Amino acid sequence: MTADKLKQYVAMVGGVLGALLLFFRSVDHEISWFNEITIEAFIGLLVAFIPLVLVLYGVWKNTYLVTPKAKDQEETLKRNGLK
């Protein structure tokens, strides 16, 4: 998944939230905490949080400290002179 696709998914979530806001306003139902400002804040949170999760997952998967299999793989790499 590319960064562009990720931004498209976040924009889609923002669009759905915006549509919900318009729907609630059209049926004259007001939710005080659900407005344009909170939607923008939530989208900003997603834009910052999702890449952080992806980076942490990448770091987790590329370390040799986590599982016994990874430790064995590290030893094999050292033994073959690849690390």
PDB file of N, CA, C and O in Angstrom:
ATOM      1  N   MET A   1       0.847  -1.171   0.000  1.00  0.00           N
ATOM      2  CA  MET A   1       0.000   0.000   0.000  1.00  0.00           C
ATOM      3  C   MET A   1       0.895   1.239   0.000  1.00  0.00           C
ATOM      4  O   MET A   1       1.802   1.369   0.822  1.00  0.00           O
ATOM      5  N   THR A   2       0.626   2.124  -0.919  1.00  0.00           N
ATOM      6  CA  THR A   2       1.428   3.327  -1.032  1.00  0.00           C
ATOM      7  C   THR A   2       0.857   4.427  -0.141  1.00  0.00           C
ATOM      8  O   THR A   2      -0.267   4.334   0.354  1.00  0.00           O
ATOM      9  N   ALA A   3       1.658   5.461   0.047  1.00  0.00           N
ATOM     10  CA  ALA A   3       1.208   6.592   0.860  1.00  0.00           C
ATOM     11  C   ALA A   3       0.017   7.287   0.212  1.00  0.00           C
ATOM     12  O   ALA A   3      -0.870   7.789   0.902  1.00  0.00           O
ATOM     13  N   ASP A   4       0.004   7.312  -1.114  1.00  0.00           N
ATOM     14  CA  ASP A   4      -1.107   7.947  -1.812  1.00  0.00           C
ATOM     15  C   ASP A   4      -2.411   7.192  -1.566  1.00  0.00           C
ATOM     16  O   ASP A   4      -3.450   7.807  -1.325  1.00  0.00           O
ATOM     17  N   LYS A   5      -2.358   5.870  -1.627  1.00  0.00           N
ATOM     18  CA  LYS A   5      -3.555   5.067  -1.355  1.00  0.00           C
ATOM     19  C   LYS A   5      -4.034   5.267   0.074  1.00  0.00           C
ATOM     20  O   LYS A   5      -5.236   5.348   0.327  1.00  0.00           O
ATOM     21  N   LEU A   6      -3.092   5.347   1.007  1.00  0.00           N
ATOM     22  CA  LEU A   6      -3.433   5.559   2.406  1.00  0.00           C
ATOM     23  C   LEU A   6      -4.157   6.889   2.588  1.00  0.00           C
ATOM     24  O   LEU A   6      -5.145   6.973   3.317  1.00  0.00           O
ATOM     25  N   LYS A   7      -3.659   7.927   1.918  1.00  0.00           N
ATOM     26  CA  LYS A   7      -4.318   9.232   1.994  1.00  0.00           C
ATOM     27  C   LYS A   7      -5.705   9.179   1.379  1.00  0.00           C
ATOM     28  O   LYS A   7      -6.618   9.857   1.852  1.00  0.00           O
ATOM     29  N   GLN A   8      -5.876   8.381   0.328  1.00  0.00           N
ATOM     30  CA  GLN A   8      -7.196   8.249  -0.285  1.00  0.00           C
ATOM     31  C   GLN A   8      -8.180   7.578   0.669  1.00  0.00           C
ATOM     32  O   GLN A   8      -9.345   7.970   0.735  1.00  0.00           O
ATOM     33  N   TYR A   9      -7.721   6.572   1.404  1.00  0.00           N
ATOM     34  CA  TYR A   9      -8.592   5.919   2.380  1.00  0.00           C
ATOM     35  C   TYR A   9      -8.974   6.875   3.507  1.00  0.00           C
ATOM     36  O   TYR A   9     -10.126   6.895   3.940  1.00  0.00           O
ATOM     37  N   VAL A  10      -8.024   7.659   3.976  1.00  0.00           N
ATOM     38  CA  VAL A  10      -8.314   8.630   5.032  1.00  0.00           C
ATOM     39  C   VAL A  10      -9.305   9.669   4.523  1.00  0.00           C
ATOM     40  O   VAL A  10     -10.223  10.058   5.245  1.00  0.00           O
ATOM     41  N   ALA A  11      -9.123  10.120   3.281  1.00  0.00           N
ATOM     42  CA  ALA A  11     -10.062  11.080   2.696  1.00  0.00           C
ATOM     43  C   ALA A  11     -11.451  10.462   2.559  1.00  0.00           C
ATOM     44  O   ALA A  11     -12.455  11.151   2.741  1.00  0.00           O
ATOM     45  N   MET A  12     -11.515   9.176   2.241  1.00  0.00           N
ATOM     46  CA  MET A  12     -12.804   8.500   2.134  1.00  0.00           C
ATOM     47  C   MET A  12     -13.513   8.476   3.493  1.00  0.00           C
ATOM     48  O   MET A  12     -14.721   8.700   3.568  1.00  0.00           O
ATOM     49  N   VAL A  13     -12.772   8.210   4.549  1.00  0.00           N
ATOM     50  CA  VAL A  13     -13.363   8.222   5.896  1.00  0.00           C
ATOM     51  C   VAL A  13     -13.874   9.622   6.210  1.00  0.00           C
ATOM     52  O   VAL A  13     -14.965   9.778   6.758  1.00  0.00           O
ATOM     53  N   GLY A  14     -13.093  10.636   5.867  1.00  0.00           N
ATOM     54  CA  GLY A  14     -13.536  12.013   6.084  1.00  0.00           C
ATOM     55  C   GLY A  14     -14.788  12.337   5.299  1.00  0.00           C
ATOM     56  O   GLY A  14     -15.670  13.038   5.795  1.00  0.00           O
ATOM     57  N   GLY A  15     -14.875  11.834   4.079  1.00  0.00           N
ATOM     58  CA  GLY A  15     -16.066  12.058   3.273  1.00  0.00           C
ATOM     59  C   GLY A  15     -17.304  11.400   3.869  1.00  0.00           C
ATOM     60  O   GLY A  15     -18.390  11.979   3.862  1.00  0.00           O
ATOM     61  N   VAL A  16     -17.134  10.201   4.379  1.00  0.00           N
ATOM     62  CA  VAL A  16     -18.258   9.499   5.011  1.00  0.00           C
ATOM     63  C   VAL A  16     -18.706  10.249   6.259  1.00  0.00           C
ATOM     64  O   VAL A  16     -19.905  10.400   6.493  1.00  0.00           O
ATOM     65  N   LEU A  17     -17.758  10.720   7.060  1.00  0.00           N
ATOM     66  CA  LEU A  17     -18.126  11.481   8.257  1.00  0.00           C
ATOM     67  C   LEU A  17     -18.831  12.778   7.885  1.00  0.00           C
ATOM     68  O   LEU A  17     -19.801  13.173   8.532  1.00  0.00           O
ATOM     69  N   GLY A  18     -18.339  13.443   6.837  1.00  0.00           N
ATOM     70  CA  GLY A  18     -18.998  14.662   6.368  1.00  0.00           C
ATOM     71  C   GLY A  18     -20.412  14.389   5.877  1.00  0.00           C
ATOM     72  O   GLY A  18     -21.321  15.182   6.126  1.00  0.00           O
ATOM     73  N   ALA A  19     -20.604  13.275   5.183  1.00  0.00           N
ATOM     74  CA  ALA A  19     -21.941  12.906   4.719  1.00  0.00           C
ATOM     75  C   ALA A  19     -22.873  12.627   5.891  1.00  0.00           C
ATOM     76  O   ALA A  19     -24.042  13.014   5.873  1.00  0.00           O
ATOM     77  N   LEU A  20     -22.349  11.954   6.909  1.00  0.00           N
ATOM     78  CA  LEU A  20     -23.159  11.716   8.109  1.00  0.00           C
ATOM     79  C   LEU A  20     -23.563  13.019   8.781  1.00  0.00           C
ATOM     80  O   LEU A  20     -24.697  13.170   9.235  1.00  0.00           O
ATOM     81  N   LEU A  21     -22.631  13.952   8.840  1.00  0.00           N
ATOM     82  CA  LEU A  21     -22.929  15.258   9.439  1.00  0.00           C
ATOM     83  C   LEU A  21     -24.044  15.947   8.671  1.00  0.00           C
ATOM     84  O   LEU A  21     -24.975  16.481   9.273  1.00  0.00           O
ATOM     85  N   LEU A  22     -23.956  15.939   7.345  1.00  0.00           N
ATOM     86  CA  LEU A  22     -25.008  16.560   6.537  1.00  0.00           C
ATOM     87  C   LEU A  22     -26.347  15.846   6.716  1.00  0.00           C
ATOM     88  O   LEU A  22     -27.395  16.490   6.766  1.00  0.00           O
ATOM     89  N   PHE A  23     -26.312  14.518   6.813  1.00  0.00           N
ATOM     90  CA  PHE A  23     -27.550  13.774   7.029  1.00  0.00           C
ATOM     91  C   PHE A  23     -28.195  14.158   8.356  1.00  0.00           C
ATOM     92  O   PHE A  23     -29.396  14.423   8.413  1.00  0.00           O
ATOM     93  N   PHE A  24     -27.404  14.189   9.414  1.00  0.00           N
ATOM     94  CA  PHE A  24     -27.961  14.543  10.725  1.00  0.00           C
ATOM     95  C   PHE A  24     -28.529  15.949  10.727  1.00  0.00           C
ATOM     96  O   PHE A  24     -29.567  16.203  11.338  1.00  0.00           O
ATOM     97  N   ARG A  25     -27.853  16.865  10.045  1.00  0.00           N
ATOM     98  CA  ARG A  25     -28.377  18.229   9.971  1.00  0.00           C
ATOM     99  C   ARG A  25     -29.657  18.287   9.150  1.00  0.00           C
ATOM    100  O   ARG A  25     -30.544  19.085   9.454  1.00  0.00           O
ATOM    101  N   SER A  26     -29.770  17.464   8.123  1.00  0.00           N
ATOM    102  CA  SER A  26     -30.975  17.512   7.280  1.00  0.00           C
ATOM    103  C   SER A  26     -32.200  16.971   8.005  1.00  0.00           C
ATOM    104  O   SER A  26     -33.321  17.375   7.696  1.00  0.00           O
ATOM    105  N   VAL A  27     -32.013  16.081   8.946  1.00  0.00           N
ATOM    106  CA  VAL A  27     -33.147  15.579   9.732  1.00  0.00           C
ATOM    107  C   VAL A  27     -33.284  16.347  11.047  1.00  0.00           C
ATOM    108  O   VAL A  27     -33.998  15.927  11.958  1.00  0.00           O
ATOM    109  N   ASP A  28     -32.589  17.472  11.124  1.00  0.00           N
ATOM    110  CA  ASP A  28     -32.651  18.383  12.273  1.00  0.00           C
ATOM    111  C   ASP A  28     -32.272  17.694  13.582  1.00  0.00           C
ATOM    112  O   ASP A  28     -32.919  17.867  14.615  1.00  0.00           O
ATOM    113  N   HIS A  29     -31.218  16.919  13.499  1.00  0.00           N
ATOM    114  CA  HIS A  29     -30.677  16.249  14.690  1.00  0.00           C
ATOM    115  C   HIS A  29     -29.256  16.747  14.891  1.00  0.00           C
ATOM    116  O   HIS A  29     -28.374  16.465  14.079  1.00  0.00           O
ATOM    117  N   GLU A  30     -29.034  17.478  15.959  1.00  0.00           N
ATOM    118  CA  GLU A  30     -27.720  18.076  16.201  1.00  0.00           C
ATOM    119  C   GLU A  30     -27.001  17.317  17.315  1.00  0.00           C
ATOM    120  O   GLU A  30     -27.536  17.125  18.407  1.00  0.00           O
ATOM    121  N   ILE A  31     -25.785  16.894  17.011  1.00  0.00           N
ATOM    122  CA  ILE A  31     -24.918  16.282  18.017  1.00  0.00           C
ATOM    123  C   ILE A  31     -23.826  17.302  18.289  1.00  0.00           C
ATOM    124  O   ILE A  31     -23.074  17.667  17.386  1.00  0.00           O
ATOM    125  N   SER A  32     -23.738  17.756  19.511  1.00  0.00           N
ATOM    126  CA  SER A  32     -22.875  18.903  19.809  1.00  0.00           C
ATOM    127  C   SER A  32     -21.395  18.636  19.530  1.00  0.00           C
ATOM    128  O   SER A  32     -20.678  19.547  19.117  1.00  0.00           O
ATOM    129  N   TRP A  33     -20.932  17.421  19.745  1.00  0.00           N
ATOM    130  CA  TRP A  33     -19.513  17.132  19.562  1.00  0.00           C
ATOM    131  C   TRP A  33     -19.176  16.693  18.141  1.00  0.00           C
ATOM    132  O   TRP A  33     -18.000  16.517  17.819  1.00  0.00           O
ATOM    133  N   PHE A  34     -20.178  16.511  17.287  1.00  0.00           N
ATOM    134  CA  PHE A  34     -19.967  16.038  15.917  1.00  0.00           C
ATOM    135  C   PHE A  34     -20.175  17.208  14.967  1.00  0.00           C
ATOM    136  O   PHE A  34     -21.297  17.501  14.554  1.00  0.00           O
ATOM    137  N   ASN A  35     -19.058  17.882  14.621  1.00  0.00           N
ATOM    138  CA  ASN A  35     -19.128  19.020  13.712  1.00  0.00           C
ATOM    139  C   ASN A  35     -17.900  19.020  12.802  1.00  0.00           C
ATOM    140  O   ASN A  35     -17.079  18.104  12.857  1.00  0.00           O
ATOM    141  N   GLU A  36     -17.781  20.057  11.963  1.00  0.00           N
ATOM    142  CA  GLU A  36     -16.669  20.106  11.008  1.00  0.00           C
ATOM    143  C   GLU A  36     -15.307  20.101  11.700  1.00  0.00           C
ATOM    144  O   GLU A  36     -14.353  19.502  11.203  1.00  0.00           O
ATOM    145  N   ILE A  37     -15.226  20.760  12.827  1.00  0.00           N
ATOM    146  CA  ILE A  37     -13.942  20.860  13.536  1.00  0.00           C
ATOM    147  C   ILE A  37     -13.508  19.497  14.067  1.00  0.00           C
ATOM    148  O   ILE A  37     -12.336  19.135  13.959  1.00  0.00           O
ATOM    149  N   THR A  38     -14.442  18.741  14.639  1.00  0.00           N
ATOM    150  CA  THR A  38     -14.063  17.428  15.160  1.00  0.00           C
ATOM    151  C   THR A  38     -13.752  16.448  14.029  1.00  0.00           C
ATOM    152  O   THR A  38     -12.891  15.582  14.181  1.00  0.00           O
ATOM    153  N   ILE A  39     -14.443  16.579  12.903  1.00  0.00           N
ATOM    154  CA  ILE A  39     -14.135  15.718  11.760  1.00  0.00           C
ATOM    155  C   ILE A  39     -12.734  16.010  11.239  1.00  0.00           C
ATOM    156  O   ILE A  39     -11.969  15.084  10.966  1.00  0.00           O
ATOM    157  N   GLU A  40     -12.390  17.286  11.100  1.00  0.00           N
ATOM    158  CA  GLU A  40     -11.040  17.649  10.644  1.00  0.00           C
ATOM    159  C   GLU A  40      -9.974  17.186  11.630  1.00  0.00           C
ATOM    160  O   GLU A  40      -8.903  16.739  11.222  1.00  0.00           O
ATOM    161  N   ALA A  41     -10.263  17.292  12.926  1.00  0.00           N
ATOM    162  CA  ALA A  41      -9.309  16.836  13.931  1.00  0.00           C
ATOM    163  C   ALA A  41      -9.118  15.320  13.853  1.00  0.00           C
ATOM    164  O   ALA A  41      -7.999  14.824  13.987  1.00  0.00           O
ATOM    165  N   PHE A  42     -10.198  14.599  13.638  1.00  0.00           N
ATOM    166  CA  PHE A  42     -10.109  13.146  13.530  1.00  0.00           C
ATOM    167  C   PHE A  42      -9.319  12.735  12.291  1.00  0.00           C
ATOM    168  O   PHE A  42      -8.511  11.809  12.354  1.00  0.00           O
ATOM    169  N   ILE A  43      -9.540  13.406  11.182  1.00  0.00           N
ATOM    170  CA  ILE A  43      -8.796  13.109   9.960  1.00  0.00           C
ATOM    171  C   ILE A  43      -7.315  13.425  10.166  1.00  0.00           C
ATOM    172  O   ILE A  43      -6.451  12.666   9.726  1.00  0.00           O
ATOM    173  N   GLY A  44      -7.024  14.532  10.826  1.00  0.00           N
ATOM    174  CA  GLY A  44      -5.626  14.852  11.140  1.00  0.00           C
ATOM    175  C   GLY A  44      -4.982  13.796  12.017  1.00  0.00           C
ATOM    176  O   GLY A  44      -3.815  13.450  11.832  1.00  0.00           O
ATOM    177  N   LEU A  45      -5.743  13.287  12.966  1.00  0.00           N
ATOM    178  CA  LEU A  45      -5.240  12.215  13.823  1.00  0.00           C
ATOM    179  C   LEU A  45      -4.944  10.962  13.003  1.00  0.00           C
ATOM    180  O   LEU A  45      -3.910  10.323  13.197  1.00  0.00           O
ATOM    181  N   LEU A  46      -5.843  10.610  12.093  1.00  0.00           N
ATOM    182  CA  LEU A  46      -5.608   9.440  11.249  1.00  0.00           C
ATOM    183  C   LEU A  46      -4.390   9.621  10.357  1.00  0.00           C
ATOM    184  O   LEU A  46      -3.599   8.695  10.181  1.00  0.00           O
ATOM    185  N   VAL A  47      -4.240  10.815   9.795  1.00  0.00           N
ATOM    186  CA  VAL A  47      -3.104  11.078   8.906  1.00  0.00           C
ATOM    187  C   VAL A  47      -1.786  10.936   9.667  1.00  0.00           C
ATOM    188  O   VAL A  47      -0.786  10.516   9.085  1.00  0.00           O
ATOM    189  N   ALA A  48      -1.768  11.274  10.938  1.00  0.00           N
ATOM    190  CA  ALA A  48      -0.547  11.151  11.732  1.00  0.00           C
ATOM    191  C   ALA A  48      -0.376   9.746  12.316  1.00  0.00           C
ATOM    192  O   ALA A  48       0.745   9.245  12.403  1.00  0.00           O
ATOM    193  N   PHE A  49      -1.473   9.114  12.712  1.00  0.00           N
ATOM    194  CA  PHE A  49      -1.407   7.859  13.443  1.00  0.00           C
ATOM    195  C   PHE A  49      -1.151   6.650  12.546  1.00  0.00           C
ATOM    196  O   PHE A  49      -0.384   5.763  12.919  1.00  0.00           O
ATOM    197  N   ILE A  50      -1.772   6.600  11.384  1.00  0.00           N
ATOM    198  CA  ILE A  50      -1.636   5.425  10.513  1.00  0.00           C
ATOM    199  C   ILE A  50      -0.184   5.224  10.060  1.00  0.00           C
ATOM    200  O   ILE A  50       0.311   4.100  10.138  1.00  0.00           O
ATOM    201  N   PRO A  51       0.520   6.266   9.590  1.00  0.00           N
ATOM    202  CA  PRO A  51       1.930   6.037   9.239  1.00  0.00           C
ATOM    203  C   PRO A  51       2.779   5.606  10.441  1.00  0.00           C
ATOM    204  O   PRO A  51       3.708   4.812  10.294  1.00  0.00           O
ATOM    205  N   LEU A  52       2.460   6.127  11.620  1.00  0.00           N
ATOM    206  CA  LEU A  52       3.186   5.710  12.818  1.00  0.00           C
ATOM    207  C   LEU A  52       3.001   4.216  13.064  1.00  0.00           C
ATOM    208  O   LEU A  52       3.966   3.516  13.373  1.00  0.00           O
ATOM    209  N   VAL A  53       1.787   3.729  12.931  1.00  0.00           N
ATOM    210  CA  VAL A  53       1.514   2.304  13.122  1.00  0.00           C
ATOM    211  C   VAL A  53       2.261   1.475  12.082  1.00  0.00           C
ATOM    212  O   VAL A  53       2.840   0.439  12.411  1.00  0.00           O
ATOM    213  N   LEU A  54       2.251   1.929  10.827  1.00  0.00           N
ATOM    214  CA  LEU A  54       2.945   1.194   9.772  1.00  0.00           C
ATOM    215  C   LEU A  54       4.451   1.141  10.013  1.00  0.00           C
ATOM    216  O   LEU A  54       5.080   0.109   9.779  1.00  0.00           O
ATOM    217  N   VAL A  55       5.025   2.235  10.474  1.00  0.00           N
ATOM    218  CA  VAL A  55       6.463   2.262  10.755  1.00  0.00           C
ATOM    219  C   VAL A  55       6.791   1.356  11.935  1.00  0.00           C
ATOM    220  O   VAL A  55       7.762   0.600  11.891  1.00  0.00           O
ATOM    221  N   LEU A  56       5.985   1.430  12.984  1.00  0.00           N
ATOM    222  CA  LEU A  56       6.222   0.556  14.140  1.00  0.00           C
ATOM    223  C   LEU A  56       6.098  -0.918  13.757  1.00  0.00           C
ATOM    224  O   LEU A  56       6.872  -1.746  14.237  1.00  0.00           O
ATOM    225  N   TYR A  57       5.145  -1.249  12.909  1.00  0.00           N
ATOM    226  CA  TYR A  57       5.011  -2.629  12.438  1.00  0.00           C
ATOM    227  C   TYR A  57       6.239  -3.052  11.634  1.00  0.00           C
ATOM    228  O   TYR A  57       6.730  -4.171  11.786  1.00  0.00           O
ATOM    229  N   GLY A  58       6.734  -2.155  10.779  1.00  0.00           N
ATOM    230  CA  GLY A  58       7.933  -2.458  10.001  1.00  0.00           C
ATOM    231  C   GLY A  58       9.150  -2.673  10.882  1.00  0.00           C
ATOM    232  O   GLY A  58       9.940  -3.588  10.648  1.00  0.00           O
ATOM    233  N   VAL A  59       9.299  -1.842  11.881  1.00  0.00           N
ATOM    234  CA  VAL A  59      10.419  -1.999  12.814  1.00  0.00           C
ATOM    235  C   VAL A  59      10.279  -3.308  13.575  1.00  0.00           C
ATOM    236  O   VAL A  59      11.260  -4.027  13.769  1.00  0.00           O
ATOM    237  N   TRP A  60       9.068  -3.615  14.005  1.00  0.00           N
ATOM    238  CA  TRP A  60       8.812  -4.857  14.740  1.00  0.00           C
ATOM    239  C   TRP A  60       9.167  -6.080  13.894  1.00  0.00           C
ATOM    240  O   TRP A  60       9.797  -7.016  14.385  1.00  0.00           O
ATOM    241  N   LYS A  61       8.764  -6.070  12.626  1.00  0.00           N
ATOM    242  CA  LYS A  61       9.006  -7.219  11.762  1.00  0.00           C
ATOM    243  C   LYS A  61      10.475  -7.338  11.339  1.00  0.00           C
ATOM    244  O   LYS A  61      10.907  -8.425  10.958  1.00  0.00           O
ATOM    245  N   ASN A  62      11.236  -6.272  11.393  1.00  0.00           N
ATOM    246  CA  ASN A  62      12.609  -6.297  10.908  1.00  0.00           C
ATOM    247  C   ASN A  62      13.646  -6.350  12.019  1.00  0.00           C
ATOM    248  O   ASN A  62      14.833  -6.150  11.762  1.00  0.00           O
ATOM    249  N   THR A  63      13.221  -6.614  13.242  1.00  0.00           N
ATOM    250  CA  THR A  63      14.191  -6.768  14.324  1.00  0.00           C
ATOM    251  C   THR A  63      14.439  -8.239  14.575  1.00  0.00           C
ATOM    252  O   THR A  63      13.611  -9.089  14.248  1.00  0.00           O
ATOM    253  N   TYR A  64      15.567  -8.523  15.149  1.00  0.00           N
ATOM    254  CA  TYR A  64      15.932  -9.905  15.452  1.00  0.00           C
ATOM    255  C   TYR A  64      15.827 -10.192  16.947  1.00  0.00           C
ATOM    256  O   TYR A  64      16.470 -11.115  17.446  1.00  0.00           O
ATOM    257  N   LEU A  65      15.035  -9.422  17.651  1.00  0.00           N
ATOM    258  CA  LEU A  65      14.926  -9.589  19.097  1.00  0.00           C
ATOM    259  C   LEU A  65      13.611 -10.215  19.533  1.00  0.00           C
ATOM    260  O   LEU A  65      13.455 -10.562  20.704  1.00  0.00           O
ATOM    261  N   VAL A  66      12.683 -10.365  18.634  1.00  0.00           N
ATOM    262  CA  VAL A  66      11.314 -10.644  19.011  1.00  0.00           C
ATOM    263  C   VAL A  66      11.025 -12.130  19.209  1.00  0.00           C
ATOM    264  O   VAL A  66      10.591 -12.534  20.287  1.00  0.00           O
ATOM    265  N   THR A  67      11.253 -12.927  18.208  1.00  0.00           N
ATOM    266  CA  THR A  67      10.850 -14.335  18.273  1.00  0.00           C
ATOM    267  C   THR A  67      12.064 -15.251  18.216  1.00  0.00           C
ATOM    268  O   THR A  67      13.127 -14.839  17.751  1.00  0.00           O
ATOM    269  N   PRO A  68      11.921 -16.477  18.677  1.00  0.00           N
ATOM    270  CA  PRO A  68      13.034 -17.441  18.561  1.00  0.00           C
ATOM    271  C   PRO A  68      13.425 -17.686  17.098  1.00  0.00           C
ATOM    272  O   PRO A  68      14.604 -17.861  16.792  1.00  0.00           O
ATOM    273  N   LYS A  69      12.443 -17.699  16.202  1.00  0.00           N
ATOM    274  CA  LYS A  69      12.743 -17.895  14.781  1.00  0.00           C
ATOM    275  C   LYS A  69      13.630 -16.762  14.267  1.00  0.00           C
ATOM    276  O   LYS A  69      14.560 -17.000  13.496  1.00  0.00           O
ATOM    277  N   ALA A  70      13.345 -15.539  14.690  1.00  0.00           N
ATOM    278  CA  ALA A  70      14.148 -14.387  14.256  1.00  0.00           C
ATOM    279  C   ALA A  70      15.562 -14.475  14.830  1.00  0.00           C
ATOM    280  O   ALA A  70      16.528 -14.105  14.162  1.00  0.00           O
ATOM    281  N   LYS A  71      15.682 -14.961  16.058  1.00  0.00           N
ATOM    282  CA  LYS A  71      17.014 -15.113  16.653  1.00  0.00           C
ATOM    283  C   LYS A  71      17.824 -16.170  15.908  1.00  0.00           C
ATOM    284  O   LYS A  71      19.023 -16.001  15.687  1.00  0.00           O
ATOM    285  N   ASP A  72      17.165 -17.260  15.524  1.00  0.00           N
ATOM    286  CA  ASP A  72      17.845 -18.288  14.728  1.00  0.00           C
ATOM    287  C   ASP A  72      18.266 -17.746  13.368  1.00  0.00           C
ATOM    288  O   ASP A  72      19.350 -18.054  12.873  1.00  0.00           O
ATOM    289  N   GLN A  73      17.400 -16.938  12.774  1.00  0.00           N
ATOM    290  CA  GLN A  73      17.725 -16.351  11.477  1.00  0.00           C
ATOM    291  C   GLN A  73      18.921 -15.401  11.598  1.00  0.00           C
ATOM    292  O   GLN A  73      19.772 -15.357  10.710  1.00  0.00           O
ATOM    293  N   GLU A  74      18.984 -14.648  12.690  1.00  0.00           N
ATOM    294  CA  GLU A  74      20.117 -13.757  12.910  1.00  0.00           C
ATOM    295  C   GLU A  74      21.412 -14.556  13.035  1.00  0.00           C
ATOM    296  O   GLU A  74      22.437 -14.177  12.468  1.00  0.00           O
ATOM    297  N   GLU A  75      21.363 -15.647  13.768  1.00  0.00           N
ATOM    298  CA  GLU A  75      22.553 -16.488  13.918  1.00  0.00           C
ATOM    299  C   GLU A  75      22.998 -17.056  12.570  1.00  0.00           C
ATOM    300  O   GLU A  75      24.193 -17.110  12.280  1.00  0.00           O
ATOM    301  N   THR A  76      22.042 -17.475  11.755  1.00  0.00           N
ATOM    302  CA  THR A  76      22.361 -17.998  10.424  1.00  0.00           C
ATOM    303  C   THR A  76      22.998 -16.922   9.557  1.00  0.00           C
ATOM    304  O   THR A  76      23.965 -17.186   8.842  1.00  0.00           O
ATOM    305  N   LEU A  77      22.458 -15.709   9.621  1.00  0.00           N
ATOM    306  CA  LEU A  77      23.042 -14.607   8.846  1.00  0.00           C
ATOM    307  C   LEU A  77      24.461 -14.304   9.299  1.00  0.00           C
ATOM    308  O   LEU A  77      25.333 -14.057   8.466  1.00  0.00           O
ATOM    309  N   LYS A  78      24.708 -14.321  10.618  1.00  0.00           N
ATOM    310  CA  LYS A  78      26.054 -14.080  11.128  1.00  0.00           C
ATOM    311  C   LYS A  78      27.010 -15.191  10.711  1.00  0.00           C
ATOM    312  O   LYS A  78      28.154 -14.934  10.335  1.00  0.00           O
ATOM    313  N   ARG A  79      26.534 -16.411  10.781  1.00  0.00           N
ATOM    314  CA  ARG A  79      27.355 -17.553  10.422  1.00  0.00           C
ATOM    315  C   ARG A  79      27.744 -17.535   8.940  1.00  0.00           C
ATOM    316  O   ARG A  79      28.843 -17.959   8.581  1.00  0.00           O
ATOM    317  N   ASN A  80      26.856 -17.049   8.092  1.00  0.00           N
ATOM    318  CA  ASN A  80      27.135 -16.979   6.655  1.00  0.00           C
ATOM    319  C   ASN A  80      27.820 -15.681   6.245  1.00  0.00           C
ATOM    320  O   ASN A  80      28.068 -15.460   5.060  1.00  0.00           O
ATOM    321  N   GLY A  81      28.125 -14.828   7.208  1.00  0.00           N
ATOM    322  CA  GLY A  81      28.812 -13.568   6.913  1.00  0.00           C
ATOM    323  C   GLY A  81      27.933 -12.543   6.230  1.00  0.00           C
ATOM    324  O   GLY A  81      28.444 -11.651   5.553  1.00  0.00           O
ATOM    325  N   LEU A  82      26.639 -12.645   6.387  1.00  0.00           N
ATOM    326  CA  LEU A  82      25.715 -11.697   5.751  1.00  0.00           C
ATOM    327  C   LEU A  82      25.282 -10.578   6.687  1.00  0.00           C
ATOM    328  O   LEU A  82      24.586  -9.647   6.281  1.00  0.00           O
ATOM    329  N   LYS A  83      25.695 -10.678   7.928  1.00  0.00           N
ATOM    330  CA  LYS A  83      25.356  -9.612   8.875  1.00  0.00           C
ATOM    331  C   LYS A  83      26.585  -9.208   9.636  1.00  0.00           C
ATOM    332  O   LYS A  83      26.521  -8.322  10.488  1.00  0.00           O
TER     333      LYS A  83
END
